[in-house]
């Protein structure tokens, strides 16, 4: 999928996408005909085998990008401390994918606060030089616009790293009247939208309202910002999540339609989306 930026979902397979994605020899190859990047959430919970990585590489084109999450063991259990061996093992497994890796998503828990920033900088400064990284924080101090947030942003800028922007406003604007919405609101953080301007490509993770139409008001500011980035030669990564990700492709299609109003040269997303029934509204 040829785009002047990167667009993807939090996974590349869902049985509900079988009628929506183009044909292909595997779920990943079908997904890669519609999208040019994906969040590798699977590596947060379990590491793939080297043979799996080799297979994945054969199923995507050269301009596709995987943004894998660093394993939970390293970020949440060890808080990046004493994880050199685990990190080396993870990086070694990903070697077959080196040429199609986007920035590794270093997602930190809410318990990782200003006192642990030294651990973050030591980890990044000793990380394999051939990899790029992006950092997502969730501690409230990093959203207070105070000294702690300024220190975080300053050091990320010094390393030309992106601060991942998680936008969950659409999700939390929804009435929690289904188990899917309740579960998503329990698991996802409700943090302000703070984006860090750097030389690194921005990484945006948008978690939508279950009613597709309700997302337009939250997406429109991103439409304008992403269009400006693209016009300026910047290639952001934009990921579309839903409380129930069976509807993530539909949200990505809606996003593409909105962005085409600003960038009419964009091709339509090559998916077949029937109007989804997103609950009773």
C-alpha positions, 0 to 999 in steps of 0.5 A: 500500500503506497502512502506518504505516511504510515497507517495501521491497526494494532494487529494484522488479523481478526476473523471479522476482517476476512471479508474486508481485506484484499485477497492474499496467501496469509492474514499478514499478506492480506493486511499488508495489501491494505496497510503499510504498518502494524503495531506488534502487540503480540511481542508485549506478551510473548516473544516470537520465534526466529522462524516466525520472524522469517515467515513474516518478512516474506509476507510484507513488501519492503516499504512495510513497517512493524512497530513491535512493543518491547516485552512486558517483562522488560518494561513493566516487570523490570522497569528497564533495569538489569534487562540487558540479556533479555533485550539482546535476546529480543533484538536477536529474534527480530533480526530477520525483520531488521529492514522493515522495523519501524521504531520499537514501541517502548511502552512504560507503565503508570508506575514508571515515574520521574525517579526512574528516568535515569533508567530510561536514558541508560537503557536507550543509550546502551541499546543496539545502535541500529534500532530506532525507538519511541517512548510512551509514558503514562505517569501523571507527572509526565502530563503536568507540564511541569519540570518532570515533563520538561525533563522527559521531553528535553532528553527525548529531543536530545536523542531525536526520539518520538514521544508516542501520543496516545489519544483515548478521548474517543474511547472515554467519550463513550457511555460504558454500556457494553462489556467491550467498552467497559473492558477497554476503558479499564485497560486504556489510560485516560491521559491528556494528548501531549505530543512532542515535536522532534526530528523523529517521525511522530507516532499516534495511537488513536483509540476510537469511540465505538460509534463510528460517526462520533470519531470525526470530531476527535479525528479532525484535528489529527487530519489537519496535523497529519496533512501538514506533516505530510506536506512538510515531508514528515512521515508519521505513524498513525494507528487506529484502535477500537474498543472492539478491534473488529471495527478497526479497519472501518475506523481506518477507512473513515480516517482515510476519507477524512484525510483525503479532504486535505490530501486529495491525492491520497488513494482510497484505502483498499478495503471493503467496509459495509456499514458496521453495526457498532452497538445500539445508539 
